[in-house]
Amino acid sequence: MSEILGSIWWLIVALGVLVTFHEFGHYWVARRCGVKVLRFSVGFGKPLWMRRGKDGTEYVVAAIPLGGYVKMLDEREGDVPEHLAAQAFNRQSVWKRIAIVIAGPLANLFLCVALFWAMFVIGRPDFAPVVGHVQGVAAQAGLHPGDTLLSVGDRETPTWSEVQLALVPAALDHADTPLRVRTAAGDELTRRLPLSQLPEEFDERRAVEIIGLTPRHLLAPAQVGFVAPDSAAWGVLAEGDRITAIDGLPVTAWDDIPPLVQKLGERGGSGMVEVERKGDRLALEITPRQTKDTQTGGDYWALGVRPARAQAPAKDAVLRHGPIEAVPAAVRESVHQASELFAMIGRAFSGRVSVNNTVAGPITIARAANAYAQHGAAWFLQMLALLSLSLGILNLLPIPILDGGHLLYYLIELVKGSPVSERAMAAGQYVGLALIAALMGLAFYNDIMNNLVR
């Protein structure tokens, strides 16, 4: 399946699941409150499939899978027979109306917990949180290659994904953060990462890189893929050699090689390069040569080799809990992600984070859905959980036409003792439509800039 078709398919699946649960929340509570439901629709536009239930409700799957709705009997939207008036939404008490409206977002929050639970039980394959290379503030904190990051702040980090999720918000807040670390020797230590020293503004998508951390699984192996003719390595090293040491200093990844070669060249004379070749360990004498840097015009010491094409690294960690243990873990994760979402909204409003990277449109969501699905069921469940959480919380924002806007009207009604006037509600609808239109415009703009203009 091509990336485009796959993205479209997984977007439809994701929206179908989330919208169905959201609208089912409204539907289920409305029925329990005695309100007659006229239509339960997943999608908008022309019905592709429709069935009428014994209760008279039309169940519809429509052509445009970008939302859904529950249409309830309401005297404000048309004539209602007298014998059905008691089942009209507008005739219900304010508390029943609040319950019906809030049920949609709550359904998404419950779904979020359920999806996280399923993800934990299935087990999400990932990479171990092992440091491969350090520089910048990470080096200042005393981190070293081979260190395993056990926690960032108060968040446990059993995989590298948890490291990223914990480090990015801390970096955005420029908050010095404690790290619990297990060294390569097995000692457990606490380091303090001086994130307050980061630049005032930076690309939050590159936060971990800017901190100076490169995970072990992203390091290119120290395997020779090409030897340039007439270079220092010509006739000494061969394609397929894995370099293990240079001048007595160990090499674990290709990034270790340039600084060691530079030191060897500055020292002068030849040095020993240790390699593994077809199962044999060899120590080979080599003398680096000065080479012109075509970009800077300066000179540097080089062997004349390039790395072998790196294969996709194998995942070496799994985030998993048993069915019972997964219940509190899912609740904790949902609460944590909800707090991070509120914090991110606050950062966007305060200008500490760019709205270009916080508001995503359908293209970005579709590409993400396809990418997560390719990694396996647990990854896709995690993405669904985060989307469900976002949908639930954003729907509670006090913006007219969203569920939160209706809740605001009902809270005002509780305070003043009478419903908000239809004129005020109509004005609110226009304001809400303008805000949603602006948000959608920003989302589509971000989609174009981030996905199409590259």
C-alpha positions as CSV (number, residue, x, y, z in Angstrom):
1,M,0.0,0.0,0.0
2,S,1.5,3.4,-1.0
3,E,2.1,6.0,1.6
4,I,-0.7,8.2,0.3
5,L,-3.3,5.4,0.3
6,G,-2.0,4.2,3.6
7,S,-2.2,7.6,5.2
8,I,-5.8,8.1,3.9
9,W,-6.9,4.7,5.1
10,W,-5.4,5.0,8.6
11,L,-6.8,8.6,8.9
12,I,-10.3,7.2,8.2
13,V,-9.8,4.4,10.7
14,A,-8.6,6.8,13.4
15,L,-11.3,9.3,12.9
16,G,-13.9,6.6,12.6
17,V,-13.0,5.2,16.0
18,L,-12.7,8.5,17.8
19,V,-15.8,10.1,16.3
20,T,-17.9,6.9,16.9
21,F,-17.0,6.9,20.6
22,H,-17.5,10.6,21.0
23,E,-20.9,10.6,19.5
24,F,-21.9,7.4,21.3
25,G,-21.2,9.2,24.6
26,H,-23.8,11.8,23.6
27,Y,-26.2,9.2,22.3
28,W,-26.0,6.9,25.3
29,V,-26.6,9.6,27.9
30,A,-29.3,11.2,25.9
31,R,-31.2,8.0,25.7
32,R,-30.8,7.4,29.4
33,C,-32.1,11.0,30.0
34,G,-35.2,10.3,28.0
35,V,-34.3,12.3,24.9
36,K,-35.4,11.0,21.5
37,V,-32.4,10.6,19.2
38,L,-33.3,11.2,15.5
39,R,-30.0,10.3,13.9
40,F,-26.6,8.9,14.9
41,S,-24.2,9.7,12.1
42,V,-20.5,8.9,11.6
43,G,-19.3,11.3,9.0
44,F,-21.1,14.1,7.2
45,G,-22.8,14.5,3.8
46,K,-24.6,11.9,1.8
47,P,-25.3,8.6,3.6
48,L,-23.4,5.6,2.3
49,W,-25.2,3.2,4.7
50,M,-28.3,3.8,6.8
51,R,-30.4,1.6,9.1
52,R,-33.4,2.6,11.2
53,G,-33.6,1.1,14.7
54,K,-36.8,0.0,16.5
55,D,-36.7,3.2,18.5
56,G,-36.8,5.3,15.3
57,T,-33.2,6.4,15.4
58,E,-31.4,6.5,12.0
59,Y,-27.9,5.0,12.2
60,V,-25.8,6.5,9.3
61,V,-22.3,6.1,7.9
62,A,-21.8,9.2,5.7
63,A,-19.5,10.0,2.8
64,I,-17.2,12.6,4.5
65,P,-15.3,10.9,7.4
66,L,-14.2,14.1,9.1
67,G,-16.6,14.1,12.0
68,G,-20.0,13.0,13.1
69,Y,-23.1,14.1,15.0
70,V,-26.1,13.0,17.0
71,K,-29.3,14.8,16.1
72,M,-31.8,14.9,18.9
73,L,-35.4,16.0,19.0
74,D,-35.4,19.8,19.7
75,E,-38.2,22.3,19.4
76,R,-35.7,25.0,18.4
77,E,-35.0,23.1,15.2
78,G,-38.5,22.3,14.0
79,D,-42.0,21.4,15.0
80,V,-42.3,18.7,17.6
81,P,-45.6,16.7,18.0
82,E,-47.2,17.3,21.4
83,H,-47.0,13.7,22.5
84,L,-43.2,13.7,21.9
85,A,-42.5,17.2,23.5
86,A,-41.3,15.6,26.8
87,Q,-38.6,13.8,24.8
88,A,-37.2,17.0,23.3
89,F,-33.7,18.0,24.3
90,N,-34.7,21.6,25.1
91,R,-37.4,20.4,27.5
92,Q,-34.8,18.7,29.7
93,S,-33.5,20.1,33.0
94,V,-30.2,22.0,32.8
95,W,-28.4,19.2,34.6
96,K,-29.6,16.6,32.1
97,R,-28.4,18.8,29.2
98,I,-25.1,19.3,30.9
99,A,-24.8,15.5,31.3
100,I,-25.6,14.9,27.6
101,V,-23.2,17.5,26.3
102,I,-20.3,16.5,28.6
103,A,-20.7,12.8,27.8
104,G,-19.0,13.1,24.4
105,P,-15.7,14.4,25.7
106,L,-15.8,12.0,28.7
107,A,-16.3,9.1,26.3
108,N,-13.0,10.2,24.6
109,L,-11.2,10.4,27.9
110,F,-12.4,6.9,28.9
111,L,-11.4,5.7,25.4
112,C,-8.0,7.2,26.0
113,V,-7.5,5.2,29.2
114,A,-8.7,2.0,27.4
115,L,-6.4,2.4,24.5
116,F,-3.4,3.0,26.8
117,W,-4.4,-0.1,28.7
118,A,-4.4,-2.1,25.5
119,M,-1.1,-0.7,24.4
120,F,0.5,-1.6,27.7
121,V,-0.9,-5.2,27.6
122,I,0.1,-5.8,24.0
123,G,3.6,-4.3,24.6
124,R,5.1,-1.4,22.6
125,P,8.4,-2.3,21.0
126,D,11.0,0.5,21.3
127,F,14.6,1.3,21.8
128,A,16.5,1.1,25.1
129,P,17.2,4.5,26.6
130,V,21.0,4.2,26.1
131,V,23.1,7.2,25.3
132,G,25.3,6.9,22.2
133,H,26.9,10.3,21.9
134,V,26.9,13.4,24.0
135,Q,27.8,17.1,23.5
136,G,26.6,20.5,24.6
137,V,24.6,20.7,27.8
138,A,24.3,16.9,28.0
139,A,28.1,16.7,28.2
140,Q,28.1,19.5,30.8
141,A,25.8,17.3,32.9
142,G,28.4,14.6,33.0
143,L,26.6,12.1,30.7
144,H,28.7,9.6,28.8
145,P,28.2,7.2,26.0
146,G,26.8,3.9,27.3
147,D,24.8,5.6,30.1
148,T,21.2,4.3,30.5
149,L,18.6,7.0,31.4
150,L,16.3,5.5,34.1
151,S,14.2,8.6,34.7
152,V,13.9,12.3,33.6
153,G,12.6,14.4,36.4
154,D,9.9,12.3,38.1
155,R,9.0,10.3,34.9
156,E,10.4,6.8,34.5
157,T,12.0,6.2,31.1
158,P,12.0,2.5,30.3
159,T,12.4,3.4,26.5
160,W,13.9,6.1,24.5
161,S,10.5,7.4,23.5
162,E,9.8,8.2,27.2
163,V,13.1,10.0,27.3
164,Q,12.0,12.3,24.4
165,L,8.5,12.8,25.8
166,A,10.0,14.0,29.1
167,L,12.9,16.0,27.8
168,V,11.0,18.1,25.2
169,P,8.7,20.0,27.7
170,A,11.5,20.4,30.2
171,A,13.6,22.0,27.4
172,L,10.8,24.3,26.3
173,D,10.5,25.5,29.9
174,H,14.3,25.9,30.2
175,A,14.0,24.0,33.5
176,D,17.2,22.3,34.9
177,T,16.2,18.7,35.2
178,P,17.5,15.8,37.3
179,L,18.4,12.6,35.5
180,R,18.7,9.2,37.1
181,V,21.4,7.3,35.2
182,R,22.9,3.8,35.2
183,T,26.5,4.0,34.0
184,A,28.1,1.4,31.7
185,A,29.8,0.1,34.9
186,G,26.5,-0.5,36.5
187,D,26.5,2.4,39.0
188,E,23.3,4.5,39.6
189,L,23.9,8.2,39.7
190,T,21.9,11.4,39.5
191,R,22.9,14.0,37.0
192,R,21.5,17.5,36.6
193,L,20.8,18.6,33.0
194,P,21.3,22.4,32.8
195,L,18.4,23.1,30.3
196,S,18.4,26.7,31.5
197,Q,21.5,27.2,29.3
198,L,19.7,26.3,26.1
199,P,19.1,29.1,23.6
200,E,16.1,31.3,24.4
201,E,14.5,30.2,21.1
202,F,15.0,26.9,19.3
203,D,13.2,24.4,17.1
204,E,11.3,22.3,19.6
205,R,11.2,19.4,17.1
206,R,15.0,19.2,17.5
207,A,15.0,19.7,21.3
208,V,16.8,16.4,22.1
209,E,19.4,17.0,19.4
210,I,20.0,20.6,20.7
211,I,20.4,19.3,24.2
212,G,23.3,17.2,22.8
213,L,22.0,13.7,23.2
214,T,22.2,11.1,20.5
215,P,20.7,7.6,21.3
216,R,22.8,4.5,20.8
217,H,20.4,3.2,18.2
218,L,20.9,6.2,15.9
219,L,24.7,5.9,15.7
220,A,26.1,4.5,12.5
221,P,28.2,1.4,13.1
222,A,31.9,1.8,12.7
223,Q,32.0,-0.4,9.6
224,V,33.9,0.6,6.5
225,G,31.7,0.8,3.4
226,F,34.2,2.5,1.0
227,V,37.9,3.1,0.8
228,A,39.0,5.9,-1.4
229,P,41.8,5.0,-3.9
230,D,45.3,6.5,-3.1
231,S,44.0,7.5,0.4
232,A,45.8,6.8,3.7
233,A,43.5,3.7,4.2
234,W,44.0,2.4,0.6
235,G,45.6,-1.1,0.8
236,V,45.3,-1.1,4.6
237,L,41.5,-1.2,5.4
238,A,38.9,-3.0,3.4
239,E,35.2,-2.7,2.9
240,G,33.4,-4.6,5.7
241,D,36.1,-3.9,8.3
242,R,34.6,-2.9,11.7
243,I,36.9,-0.5,13.4
244,T,37.2,-1.2,17.1
245,A,40.0,1.2,18.2
246,I,42.3,3.9,16.9
247,D,45.6,4.5,18.5
248,G,44.5,2.5,21.6
249,L,41.3,4.4,22.1
250,P,38.0,2.4,21.7
251,V,35.6,3.0,18.8
252,T,31.9,2.1,19.3
253,A,30.3,4.1,16.4
254,W,31.3,5.9,13.3
255,D,31.0,9.3,15.0
256,D,34.0,8.3,17.3
257,I,36.3,8.0,14.3
258,P,36.9,11.6,13.1
259,P,38.0,13.1,16.4
260,L,40.4,10.2,17.0
261,V,41.9,10.5,13.5
262,Q,42.3,14.2,14.1
263,K,44.2,13.6,17.3
264,L,46.4,10.9,15.6
265,G,47.2,13.3,12.8
266,E,48.0,16.2,15.1
267,R,50.3,13.9,17.1
268,G,52.2,13.1,13.9
269,G,53.5,9.8,12.6
270,S,51.6,6.5,12.3
271,G,49.2,4.8,14.7
272,M,47.5,1.5,15.0
273,V,43.9,0.9,13.8
274,E,42.3,-2.2,15.3
275,V,39.6,-3.9,13.2
276,E,37.5,-7.0,13.0
277,R,37.7,-8.6,9.6
278,K,35.7,-11.8,8.8
279,G,35.9,-12.9,12.4
280,D,39.6,-12.1,12.8
281,R,41.0,-9.2,15.0
282,L,43.7,-7.3,13.3
283,A,46.0,-4.3,14.3
284,L,47.0,-2.3,11.2
285,E,49.4,0.5,11.0
286,I,48.1,3.7,9.3
287,T,49.2,7.3,8.9
288,P,46.4,9.9,8.4
289,R,46.7,12.5,5.6
290,Q,45.7,16.1,5.6
291,T,42.7,16.7,3.3
292,K,41.1,19.9,2.1
293,D,37.5,20.6,3.4
294,T,35.6,21.7,0.3
295,Q,33.0,23.5,2.4
296,T,35.2,25.5,4.8
297,G,38.4,25.6,2.8
298,G,40.3,24.4,5.9
299,D,42.5,21.2,6.3
300,Y,41.7,18.2,8.4
301,W,43.2,14.8,9.0
302,A,41.5,11.8,7.3
303,L,41.9,8.1,6.5
304,G,39.8,8.2,3.3
305,V,37.0,5.9,4.3
306,R,33.2,6.2,4.4
307,P,30.8,4.2,6.5
308,A,28.7,1.3,5.3
309,R,25.1,2.0,4.7
310,A,23.4,1.6,8.0
311,Q,20.5,-0.9,8.3
312,A,17.4,-0.1,10.4
313,P,18.4,-0.8,14.0
314,A,16.5,-3.6,15.8
315,K,14.3,-2.5,18.7
316,D,15.8,-3.8,21.9
317,A,13.2,-2.8,24.6
318,V,9.5,-3.3,25.1
319,L,7.1,-1.1,27.2
320,R,4.7,-3.7,28.7
321,H,2.5,-4.3,31.8
322,G,0.3,-7.2,32.9
323,P,-3.5,-6.8,32.5
324,I,-3.9,-5.7,36.1
325,E,-0.8,-3.5,36.4
326,A,-1.8,-1.9,33.1
327,V,-4.9,-0.3,34.6
328,P,-3.2,2.2,37.0
329,A,-0.5,2.6,34.4
330,A,-3.0,3.6,31.8
331,V,-4.7,6.1,34.2
332,R,-1.4,7.6,35.1
333,E,-0.3,8.0,31.5
334,S,-3.7,9.6,30.6
335,V,-3.4,12.1,33.5
336,H,0.2,12.9,32.6
337,Q,-0.5,13.4,28.9
338,A,-3.5,15.6,29.8
339,S,-1.4,17.8,32.0
340,E,1.2,18.0,29.2
341,L,-1.5,19.0,26.7
342,F,-2.7,21.8,28.9
343,A,0.9,22.9,29.5
344,M,1.5,22.9,25.7
345,I,-1.6,25.0,25.1
346,G,-0.3,27.4,27.8
347,R,3.2,27.6,26.1
348,A,1.5,28.3,22.7
349,F,-0.5,31.2,24.2
350,S,2.5,32.6,26.0
351,G,4.7,32.3,22.8
352,R,7.2,29.9,24.3
353,V,6.3,27.4,21.6
354,S,5.4,28.0,18.0
355,V,1.8,27.3,17.0
356,N,3.2,26.1,13.7
357,N,4.4,23.0,15.6
358,T,1.4,22.6,17.9
359,V,-1.6,22.8,15.6
360,A,-1.7,19.9,13.1
361,G,-4.1,19.4,10.2
362,P,-5.5,16.3,8.5
363,I,-2.4,15.8,6.3
364,T,0.0,15.7,9.3
365,I,-2.4,13.4,11.3
366,A,-2.8,11.1,8.3
367,R,0.9,10.8,7.8
368,A,1.4,10.2,11.5
369,A,-1.4,7.6,11.6
370,N,0.2,5.7,8.7
371,A,3.7,5.9,10.3
372,Y,2.5,4.7,13.7
373,A,0.5,1.8,12.0
374,Q,3.6,0.6,10.3
375,H,5.4,0.3,13.6
376,G,2.7,-2.1,14.9
377,A,-0.6,-2.3,16.8
378,A,0.7,-0.9,20.1
379,W,2.1,2.2,18.4
380,F,-1.1,2.8,16.6
381,L,-3.1,2.4,19.8
382,Q,-0.8,5.0,21.5
383,M,-1.5,7.5,18.7
384,L,-5.3,6.8,19.0
385,A,-5.1,7.3,22.7
386,L,-3.4,10.7,22.3
387,L,-5.8,11.8,19.6
388,S,-8.8,10.7,21.7
389,L,-7.4,12.7,24.7
390,S,-6.8,15.8,22.5
391,L,-10.3,15.5,21.0
392,G,-11.9,15.2,24.5
393,I,-10.0,18.1,26.0
394,L,-10.3,20.5,23.0
395,N,-14.0,19.8,22.9
396,L,-14.3,21.1,26.5
397,L,-12.8,24.5,25.6
398,P,-15.4,27.2,26.2
399,I,-15.7,28.0,22.5
400,P,-19.3,28.3,21.1
401,I,-20.3,25.4,18.7
402,L,-17.9,23.1,20.7
403,D,-19.3,21.0,23.6
404,G,-17.4,23.3,26.0
405,G,-19.3,26.3,24.6
406,H,-22.7,24.7,25.3
407,L,-21.5,23.9,28.8
408,L,-20.7,27.5,29.2
409,Y,-24.2,28.5,28.2
410,Y,-25.7,26.0,30.7
411,L,-23.4,27.2,33.5
412,I,-24.6,30.8,32.8
413,E,-28.1,29.5,32.9
414,L,-27.5,27.9,36.4
415,V,-26.2,31.3,37.6
416,K,-28.9,33.6,36.2
417,G,-31.7,31.1,36.6
418,S,-32.9,31.3,33.0
419,P,-31.6,30.1,29.6
420,V,-29.2,32.3,27.6
421,S,-31.2,34.2,25.0
422,E,-31.3,32.9,21.5
423,R,-29.8,36.1,20.2
424,A,-26.8,35.7,22.5
425,M,-26.4,32.1,21.5
426,A,-26.6,33.0,17.8
427,A,-23.9,35.6,18.3
428,G,-21.8,33.1,20.1
429,Q,-22.2,30.6,17.2
430,Y,-20.8,33.2,14.8
431,V,-17.9,33.8,17.1
432,G,-17.3,30.1,17.5
433,L,-17.4,29.5,13.8
434,A,-14.9,32.3,13.2
435,L,-12.5,30.8,15.8
436,I,-12.9,27.3,14.4
437,A,-12.4,28.6,10.9
438,A,-9.2,30.4,12.0
439,L,-8.0,27.3,13.8
440,M,-8.7,25.1,10.7
441,G,-7.0,27.6,8.5
442,L,-3.9,27.6,10.7
443,A,-3.9,23.7,10.7
444,F,-4.1,23.6,6.9
445,Y,-1.4,26.2,6.6
446,N,0.9,24.2,8.9
447,D,0.1,21.1,6.8
448,I,1.2,22.8,3.7
449,M,4.3,24.3,5.2
450,N,5.4,21.2,7.1
451,N,4.4,18.5,4.6
452,L,4.1,19.9,1.1
453,V,6.6,22.7,1.0
454,R,9.9,21.0,1.6
